[in-house]
Amino acid sequence: MKLLIKSTNYFIIFTFSILINCSSDNPTSPPVEVTTPLVSVSVEALSFNDTETLMFSDSKTLNFSGEYLSENLSINSGVNFEISLDNENYETQIIIELTNSEVSSQTLFVRFAPGEDAIGQTQGTLTLSSTGATSRTVNLIANALGTIPYLSINYAEFSFTETSIGATTESIPLEVTANNLLTSLTISTEGPFMISLNNSEFSSTIQVDEQTANEDFTLYARFEPTEIGESVSSVEFNSDGLGTVSLSLSGVGIAMVYNYQTFNQTRLAYGGGFSQSSIQTFSLHEDMTTIETINMYLQLNCPLGGCNAWDVYSNILVKDPSTNEWYEIGRYITPYGVGTGQLERGLEIDVTDFKSLLNGTVELKAFIEVWGSDGWELSVDFDYVQGTPDYQYYEIAPIIQYNNNSLGGVIYGEDDSAFDLTKTISLPSNSESSHLRTIITGWGHATPNDSDGRPCAEWCHRTHHVSINNNQTYQHYLGPIGCVSNPINPQGGNWVPDRAGWCPGMAVPNRIDLLDQSLSGSTFSFDYEFQPWTNNLLSTSSNIHAYYALSSFIIVKSNTPVEKPIVMD
């Protein structure tokens, strides 16, 4: 009995020992939890109010915490900033001790405490770190105001937009911050720039009292150009003890432009109650003493139902009130079936030569040789560009005008005795500059064709000559002018091939020939000559003739009142 008990006890003890020693190999035991040290902060950046040096800003707050830390949490603010846990006792470094490897969520107070040399924009970094944990940072942003006189502006420089002579830009607000000024502030500028405190009364110099100057205020600046080109100046701020503070200003003055609308969506057509031409009276610029250039802009819009499908002869004329004669100031060819809207202002033609007629009350005539009731809606406006004229006085007289329409020109290659192309011209003695202005376009498909298959006179390339006193002095080459590069594209019809000196949807070139100054005060002969060619009248169509629609004018200029040149047959 006794032995049995002992044996039984031994068995029990041995069995228990085995169970204990084998427990570490039990695959069902829970894994050991792995933790990562973590520091948390509630913000990424803090900004502070402007603060004088050696003073303190109002405090800003953030929340921080830590967990699974093995070392105490260190918080550092760096120079010019201070931190506190109670908003009373401030330091640049605080050590937070751990409780069970944690730092409970707490509030940290941060303030800006700029040192004596920390004037201006200041940036710092608040760092929270603990060994083994990823450090956290908070950006600190502030502006320190020195106890010495200080002034700042929200711009270092400013460039105004291009502005017409005589006009004024909108003012720009300049935000000015000044501190510790000991005397009043003088603000000044020069040139075509003006300044104001109330955006109403502008001048070149302003005096600001000491109290107002030491507060934030707004200064307004504007640009008032008086001449063409770039102007550069600055706004200067001066007060006792204040170092040089300035704002650079610049602006570009451009020519003043006076715009006048004449024809406005005027319908020109053939049939349907419409006409190919329109005559209207307009009031244009009167004082020419400061007008340097006059540009004419023509815009063609398609009426309801679409534009006319053909490239046709078109022009604008002005009436000379002294003779009631119409002068062609510009010629253009309509595009095939599309308007000129691809061009912001339409077709542009310099008409400065007609300055003596394009002033005050003016009668204008618009003509489009359209054969259809669709036609066009024509708008014409003029830019009178202010500047310094090359000469104060202009006069103009017609030499030749065979230009009523495309087929009203000089017949080419046949008997042209009905057309007077030879003239005698007398220039006034005080003429200081004179030139010829010629417009010419060829029409018709007469034969024989040129060797490259071009019929005359729309397609054949020719060189015309102007003879002065029986000497061939000037030549006009009627060759390609780049129809394929026309900015109005695509068009309908046959718009791409080069004509003889013109293209569909373009203004016809003005051919300018400057006369020798020795002709001033003299009388000389003028002769317009075509390159020899004979029409054999073999065209199979009814269009068997070749035509050159031609206009030519003589313009004289002077700085003293000048008479109109005299043109005689």
C-alpha positions in Angstrom: 0.0 0.0 0.0 2.7 2.5 1.0 4.8 1.7 -2.1 1.9 2.1 -4.3 1.3 5.7 -3.1 4.9 6.6 -3.6 4.9 5.3 -7.0 1.7 7.1 -7.8 3.1 10.4 -6.5 6.2 10.0 -8.5 4.2 9.5 -11.6 2.1 12.6 -11.0 5.2 14.8 -10.4 6.9 13.5 -13.5 3.9 14.0 -15.7 3.4 17.6 -14.5 7.1 18.4 -15.2 6.8 17.2 -18.7 3.8 19.4 -19.3 5.6 22.5 -17.9 8.8 21.9 -19.9 6.9 21.5 -23.1 4.6 24.5 -22.9 7.1 26.8 -24.8 6.7 24.6 -27.9 2.9 25.1 -27.9 2.0 26.5 -31.4 -1.2 28.0 -30.0 0.5 30.5 -27.7 -0.3 34.3 -28.5 2.4 36.3 -30.3 4.4 39.0 -28.5 2.9 42.5 -29.6 5.4 44.7 -31.5 5.0 48.5 -31.0 6.5 51.6 -32.8 7.4 54.7 -30.9 5.1 57.6 -32.1 5.1 61.4 -31.5 2.0 63.3 -32.6 1.4 67.0 -33.0 -1.9 68.8 -34.1 -0.6 71.4 -36.5 2.0 71.8 -39.3 2.6 75.5 -39.0 1.9 78.6 -36.8 1.9 82.2 -37.9 2.3 85.1 -35.5 1.3 88.8 -35.5 4.0 91.4 -36.3 6.0 91.9 -33.2 8.6 94.5 -32.2 12.1 93.2 -31.4 12.7 92.3 -27.7 9.0 92.0 -27.2 6.6 89.0 -27.2 3.7 88.1 -29.5 0.4 86.7 -28.4 0.8 83.0 -27.9 -0.5 80.3 -30.2 -1.3 76.7 -29.1 -0.9 73.2 -30.4 -1.5 69.7 -28.9 1.0 67.0 -28.7 1.3 63.4 -27.4 3.5 60.3 -27.5 3.2 56.6 -27.1 5.5 53.5 -26.9 8.4 55.8 -26.2 11.6 54.6 -24.6 13.1 58.0 -23.8 11.7 61.3 -22.6 10.1 63.7 -25.2 12.2 66.8 -26.0 10.6 69.9 -27.4 12.8 72.7 -28.9 11.7 76.0 -30.3 15.0 77.4 -31.6 16.0 81.1 -31.5 13.4 83.9 -31.6 10.6 81.6 -30.4 9.6 80.3 -26.9 7.4 77.5 -25.5 5.5 76.9 -22.3 3.1 74.3 -20.8 1.3 76.9 -18.7 1.5 80.1 -20.8 3.5 81.7 -18.0 6.9 80.2 -17.8 8.6 80.2 -21.2 11.7 78.4 -22.3 13.3 77.4 -25.6 13.4 73.7 -24.5 11.1 71.5 -22.5 11.7 67.8 -21.5 8.5 65.8 -21.0 9.0 62.7 -18.7 7.2 59.5 -19.7 4.5 57.7 -17.8 4.3 54.0 -18.7 6.2 54.8 -22.0 3.6 57.5 -22.9 3.1 61.2 -23.0 -0.6 62.1 -22.6 -2.1 64.7 -24.9 -1.1 68.2 -23.7 -1.3 71.8 -24.8 1.8 73.6 -25.7 2.0 77.4 -25.9 4.3 79.0 -28.4 5.1 82.7 -28.8 7.3 84.9 -31.0 10.1 86.5 -29.1 12.3 88.3 -31.7 15.8 89.2 -30.7 17.3 92.6 -31.4 18.7 91.6 -34.8 15.6 89.7 -35.9 14.1 92.4 -38.1 11.8 91.5 -41.0 10.4 88.1 -42.0 11.5 85.4 -39.6 11.0 81.7 -39.9 11.7 79.0 -37.3 11.1 75.3 -36.6 9.6 73.7 -33.5 10.9 70.2 -33.1 9.4 67.3 -31.0 11.8 64.3 -30.7 12.4 61.1 -28.7 15.0 58.4 -29.2 13.7 55.8 -31.6 10.7 57.9 -32.7 10.3 59.9 -35.9 10.7 63.6 -35.0 7.8 66.0 -35.7 8.3 69.6 -36.8 6.1 72.7 -36.9 7.0 75.7 -39.1 7.0 79.0 -37.3 6.3 82.2 -39.4 6.5 85.7 -38.1 7.6 89.3 -38.9 9.8 91.3 -36.5 9.5 95.1 -36.3 12.7 96.8 -35.1 12.7 99.6 -32.7 14.7 101.6 -35.3 12.6 103.3 -38.0 11.2 100.7 -40.4 9.1 100.8 -43.5 8.0 98.1 -46.0 5.8 98.0 -49.1 4.0 95.1 -50.7 5.8 95.6 -54.0 9.5 96.0 -54.8 8.7 97.1 -58.4 5.6 97.5 -60.6 5.1 97.8 -64.3 2.0 99.5 -65.7 0.3 98.2 -68.9 0.8 100.1 -72.1 -1.1 103.3 -72.0 -2.1 105.8 -74.6 -0.5 109.3 -74.5 -2.9 111.6 -72.6 -4.7 108.7 -70.9 -4.4 107.6 -67.3 -4.1 104.0 -65.9 -6.1 102.7 -63.1 -4.3 103.2 -59.8 -2.6 100.4 -58.0 -2.9 100.1 -54.2 0.5 100.0 -52.4 0.2 98.6 -48.8 2.7 100.5 -46.6 3.8 99.3 -43.1 5.9 101.6 -41.0 7.0 101.5 -37.4 9.1 103.7 -35.1 9.3 106.6 -37.4 10.5 109.6 -35.5 9.4 112.3 -37.9 6.8 112.8 -40.7 7.1 110.8 -43.8 7.8 112.3 -47.2 6.7 110.3 -50.3 7.7 111.5 -53.7 7.9 110.4 -57.4 9.0 111.9 -60.7 8.1 111.7 -64.4 4.6 110.6 -65.7 3.8 108.9 -62.3 1.5 110.3 -59.7 0.6 109.2 -56.1 -2.4 109.7 -53.7 -3.5 108.7 -50.2 -7.3 108.8 -51.1 -7.2 107.6 -54.7 -8.8 110.9 -55.8 -6.3 113.7 -55.4 -3.0 112.8 -57.1 0.4 114.7 -57.0 4.1 113.9 -57.2 4.8 114.6 -53.5 2.9 113.7 -50.3 3.6 114.6 -46.7 2.3 112.1 -44.1 2.3 113.0 -40.4 4.2 110.9 -37.9 1.2 109.3 -36.3 -0.4 108.3 -39.6 2.9 107.1 -41.0 3.4 104.7 -38.0 0.1 103.0 -38.8 -0.5 100.7 -41.8 -1.9 102.8 -44.7 -2.5 102.5 -48.5 -0.8 104.6 -51.1 -2.1 104.7 -54.7 0.1 105.2 -57.8 -0.9 105.6 -61.4 0.8 106.2 -64.8 0.0 109.3 -67.0 2.3 109.0 -70.0 3.1 112.2 -72.0 5.4 110.7 -74.6 5.7 107.5 -76.6 8.1 104.9 -75.2 9.2 103.5 -71.8 9.3 105.7 -68.7 11.1 104.6 -65.6 10.9 106.2 -62.1 10.4 105.3 -58.5 8.4 106.1 -55.4 10.8 107.3 -52.6 10.0 107.2 -48.9 12.0 109.5 -46.6 12.0 110.1 -42.8 14.7 110.9 -40.3 16.6 107.8 -39.4 14.9 105.7 -42.1 17.1 104.0 -44.6 16.5 104.4 -48.3 13.2 102.7 -49.2 11.9 102.9 -52.8 9.5 101.2 -55.2 10.6 101.0 -58.9 7.9 102.0 -61.4 7.9 101.6 -65.2 5.4 102.1 -68.0 5.2 102.3 -71.7 3.4 105.2 -73.4 1.8 104.4 -76.8 0.2 106.6 -79.3 -3.3 107.9 -78.6 -5.8 106.4 -81.0 -9.1 108.1 -82.0 -11.5 105.6 -83.5 -14.4 106.5 -85.8 -17.0 104.1 -87.1 -18.4 104.9 -90.5 -20.3 102.2 -92.5 -21.8 99.7 -90.0 -23.2 96.4 -91.2 -24.1 98.1 -94.5 -25.7 95.6 -96.9 -24.2 95.7 -100.4 -25.7 93.4 -103.0 -27.2 93.2 -106.5 -30.9 92.8 -106.6 -33.4 92.1 -103.8 -33.8 95.8 -103.2 -30.0 96.3 -102.6 -27.3 98.2 -104.3 -23.6 97.5 -105.1 -22.7 100.9 -103.6 -23.6 103.1 -100.6 -22.8 106.8 -100.1 -23.0 108.2 -96.6 -21.8 111.3 -94.7 -19.8 110.9 -91.5 -18.1 113.2 -88.9 -14.4 112.3 -88.6 -11.5 113.7 -86.7 -11.0 117.5 -87.2 -7.6 118.5 -85.7 -4.9 117.0 -87.8 -2.0 118.8 -86.2 -1.0 115.8 -84.0 -2.2 113.0 -86.2 0.6 110.9 -87.5 -1.2 108.0 -89.2 -4.7 107.2 -90.4 -5.6 103.5 -90.8 -8.8 102.2 -92.3 -10.2 98.8 -91.3 -12.8 96.9 -93.4 -14.8 94.0 -92.0 -17.1 91.8 -94.2 -19.8 89.7 -92.6 -22.0 87.2 -94.3 -25.7 88.2 -94.4 -28.4 85.7 -93.4 -28.2 82.9 -96.0 -24.4 83.2 -96.5 -21.8 85.3 -98.2 -21.4 85.8 -102.0 -19.4 83.0 -103.5 -17.0 85.1 -105.7 -13.9 87.2 -105.4 -14.9 90.6 -106.6 -13.5 94.1 -107.1 -14.3 96.4 -104.1 -13.1 99.8 -102.9 -13.7 102.8 -100.6 -13.7 106.4 -102.0 -13.8 109.9 -100.5 -15.3 112.9 -102.2 -13.2 116.0 -102.7 -15.6 118.8 -101.7 -13.7 121.3 -103.9 -14.3 119.4 -107.1 -17.0 116.8 -106.2 -14.6 114.1 -107.6 -14.4 110.7 -105.9 -10.9 109.6 -104.8 -10.1 105.9 -104.3 -8.5 105.6 -100.9 -8.4 101.8 -100.7 -9.1 98.8 -102.8 -9.7 95.2 -101.7 -11.0 91.9 -103.2 -13.7 90.0 -101.4 -12.9 86.4 -100.2 -14.7 83.4 -101.7 -17.8 82.8 -99.7 -16.5 83.6 -96.2 -16.2 86.8 -94.2 -13.1 88.5 -92.8 -13.9 87.6 -89.2 -10.7 85.6 -88.9 -9.0 88.9 -88.7 -9.7 90.9 -85.5 -10.0 94.2 -87.2 -10.6 92.9 -90.8 -8.5 94.2 -93.7 -6.2 97.1 -92.9 -5.2 100.0 -95.3 -3.0 103.0 -94.5 -4.9 106.0 -95.8 -2.7 108.8 -94.3 -2.1 110.2 -97.8 -5.7 111.4 -97.8 -5.4 113.3 -94.5 -6.4 116.6 -96.2 -9.8 115.0 -97.1 -10.4 112.7 -94.1 -11.3 115.4 -91.6 -14.4 117.0 -90.3 -17.6 116.2 -92.3 -16.7 113.6 -94.9 -18.7 111.9 -97.7 -17.6 108.3 -98.3 -18.6 105.8 -101.0 -18.4 102.0 -100.5 -18.5 99.8 -103.6 -18.6 96.0 -104.0 -18.9 94.6 -107.5 -21.2 91.8 -106.4 -23.6 90.1 -108.7 -26.2 88.5 -106.4 -28.8 89.4 -103.9 -26.7 87.7 -101.1 -23.8 90.2 -101.1 -22.1 91.4 -98.0 -22.5 93.3 -94.7 -19.7 95.9 -94.7 -18.3 97.8 -91.7 -15.6 100.4 -92.0 -13.8 102.2 -89.2 -10.8 104.5 -89.0 -8.0 104.9 -86.4 -6.5 108.3 -86.2 -3.2 107.7 -84.4 -1.7 110.6 -82.5 2.0 111.3 -82.8 4.4 113.6 -84.6 3.4 113.9 -88.3 6.2 113.7 -90.8 4.8 117.0 -92.2 2.1 119.3 -90.9 0.4 119.9 -94.3 -0.8 117.4 -96.9 -2.4 117.9 -100.3 -3.5 115.4 -102.9 -4.6 115.3 -106.5 -5.7 112.5 -108.8 -3.5 111.7 -111.8 -5.4 108.8 -113.3 -8.6 107.1 -112.2 -9.9 104.3 -114.5 -11.4 102.4 -111.6 -15.2 102.5 -111.7 -15.2 98.7 -111.6 -13.1 95.8 -112.7 -14.0 96.2 -116.4 -13.8 99.9 -116.2 -10.1 99.9 -116.4 -7.6 100.5 -119.2 -8.0 97.9 -122.0 -4.7 96.0 -122.2 -3.1 94.7 -125.5 -5.5 96.5 -127.8 -6.1 100.1 -129.0 -5.9 102.1 -125.8 -6.1 105.6 -127.4 -9.3 106.3 -125.5 -7.3 106.2 -122.2 -5.1 109.1 -121.2 -2.1 107.8 -119.4 0.2 110.8 -120.1 -0.1 113.9 -117.8 1.7 117.0 -116.9 2.1 117.7 -113.2 3.1 121.0 -111.4 4.3 120.9 -107.8 4.1 123.9 -105.4 7.4 125.6 -104.7 7.2 124.9 -100.9 6.6 121.2 -101.3 9.1 119.4 -99.0 8.2 115.9 -100.0 6.1 114.3 -102.8 5.2 110.9 -103.9 2.9 108.8 -106.2 0.4 106.4 -104.8 -0.9 103.8 -107.3 -3.4 101.0 -107.1 -3.7 98.5 -109.9 -5.4 95.2 -110.5 -5.7 93.1 -113.6 -8.9 91.4 -114.8 -9.9 89.2 -117.7 -8.8 85.9 -119.3 -7.6 87.1 -122.6 -5.2 85.2 -124.9 -2.6 84.4 -125.9 -1.7 82.8 -122.5 1.8 83.2 -121.2 4.1 80.2 -121.5 3.0 78.9 -118.1 -0.6 79.0 -119.2 -1.6 82.3 -117.6 -4.2 84.5 -119.4 -4.3 88.3 -119.1 -4.8 90.4 -117.2 -5.9 88.6 -114.0 -3.1 86.0 -114.1 -0.3 87.2 -116.4 2.7 88.6 -114.5 3.7 91.9 -115.9 6.0 94.8 -115.1 4.6 98.3 -115.6 6.7 101.5 -115.7 6.2 105.1 -114.6 8.2 107.5 -116.7 9.0 111.0 -115.3 10.2 113.5 -118.0 10.4 110.6 -120.5 12.6 108.5 -118.3 11.5 105.1 -116.9 11.8 106.0 -113.2 9.7 103.5 -111.3 8.4 100.0 -112.0 5.4 98.1 -110.7 5.7 94.4 -110.8 2.4 92.6 -110.9 3.5 89.2 -109.7 2.6 86.8 -106.9 2.0 88.3 -103.4 1.4 84.9 -101.6 -2.3 84.0 -102.0 -1.7 80.6 -100.4 -0.6 82.3 -97.1 -3.7 84.4 -96.9 -4.7 84.5 -93.2 -8.4 84.2 -94.3 -8.5 80.5 -95.0 -9.9 78.3 -96.0 -12.1 80.0 -98.6 -14.3 78.5 -101.3 -13.5 78.8 -104.9 -10.1 79.1 -106.5 -8.4 81.3 -103.8 -5.0 79.6 -103.6 -3.2 80.3 -106.9 -1.4 83.6 -107.3 -2.9 86.4 -109.3 -1.1 89.3 -110.9 -0.5 91.5 -107.8 -3.6 90.7 -105.8 -5.4 87.9 -103.9 -9.0 87.0 -102.9 -9.7 88.3 -99.4 -6.8 90.7 -99.2 -6.3 94.5 -99.6 -4.7 95.5 -102.9 -1.1 96.8 -102.3 -0.5 100.5 -102.5 2.5 101.2 -104.7 4.4 104.2 -103.4 7.0 106.0 -105.5 8.9 108.8 -103.8 9.7 111.7 -106.2 13.0 113.4 -106.3 13.0 116.6 -104.2 14.5 118.5 -107.2 11.0 118.3 -108.8 9.6 120.6 -106.1 8.3 123.8 -107.6 8.7 122.4 -111.1 6.4 121.0 -113.9 7.2 117.5 -115.2 5.7 114.9 -117.5 4.2 111.7 -116.2 3.5 108.6 -118.3 2.1 105.2 -117.2 3.4 102.4 -119.5 2.3 98.8 -119.8 4.6 95.9 -120.7 4.1 95.2 -124.5 1.6 92.4 -125.2 -1.1 92.0 -127.9 -4.5 90.4 -127.3 -5.3 88.0 -130.1 -9.0 88.0 -129.1 -9.1 84.1 -129.3 -10.7 83.5 -125.9 -13.5 81.0 -126.3 -15.6 82.7 -123.6 -17.3 86.1 -123.8 -14.5 87.5 -121.7 -12.1 88.3 -124.5 -10.6 91.5 -123.2 -7.9 92.2 -120.6 -8.3 95.2 -118.2 -6.2 97.1 -115.7 -8.3 99.0 -113.1 -5.9 101.8 -112.3 -5.8 104.8 -110.0 -2.8 107.0 -109.3 -2.4 110.1 -107.1 0.2 112.8 -106.5 0.6 113.7 -102.8 2.7 116.7 -101.6 3.7 117.5 -98.0 5.1 120.6 -96.3 5.5 122.2 -92.9 4.0 125.4 -94.3 0.6 125.6 -95.9 0.8 124.1 -99.3 -1.3 124.2 -102.4 -2.8 121.2 -104.1 -0.6 120.0 -107.0 -1.9 120.7 -110.5 -2.5 117.8 -112.9 -3.1 118.6 -116.6 -3.8 116.4 -119.6 
